């Protein structure tokens, strides 16, 4: 069987597929030289005809149906050691070529980061930094920070990441409200959470965390109206997608309500925001550079998932991480 790595950001291959996984793969498959650009397709047309499997990660080429049929007529599966496949998967799936994604693996650190931020935010961690003796005061007569017993947490989205957040929060005694149009009553009961509207979540929850799928219909869904409903000392966390937030409204609300806190790992329309963006200067906004997803050695987890997925496919077993056209409608 023949395979190759495909990504226009080739430095990602060694960062994601560590030596151990590459040795396992090359011990079972014959690898062609990596494909780094669509400009290589025509010159390599003859050898690409033999490819059975593509392995990729961030930077996967977005090929058309015509290109796939012309250059990869023997292709059986694509293994994507990263998260969302929205940018490239549909043409492969519509041609009957299976696509397998490590989005569950990439979602694990996102959920872990989110939960850590929720736990710390409930204690006031982001607002109680001590820089001199006069600030050493752990009294909170206004009950700005409820702690982690009985606090209301609002989650937007109960997909893989939202569900993992619920699972990791289970040891704490917290009341979890979830907005997700695709969440059934039966599943909500099984998760031990309460279904709620966006309005109820923003009005009643101390912390609101965004995990909605990145779809056209969710762009700007976190609107000025919703943000204005937040309590004076509430916290908004976004480790999902920046496009879902009305950033102008968020900036206005953070300025008007300095007791509120926003913890942002993603922004829109740019990452990073433009140089003069107020997000850099507002004391109640904490901005991190898109680090919630897999970084460092966490990236190897995604390659491990895809190696195990390849073994399942190659041995005729049921894969665990296959993506369907239907899944593209709700996936991030």
PyMOL commands that set and color helices and strands:
alter all, ss='L'
color gray80, all
select helices_A, chain A and resi 11-16+19-28+38-40+45-48+65-71+89-94+103-122+125-127+133-135+160-169+185-191+198-204+216-218+224-228+242-244+247-256+278-280+296-314+327-329
alter helices_A, ss='H'
color red, helices_A
select strands_A, chain A and resi 2-6+30-31+53-56+77-80+98-101+149-156+173-179+194-195+207-210+235-238+261-264+285-287+322-323
alter strands_A, ss='S'
color yellow, strands_A
deselect
rebuild
show_as cartoon
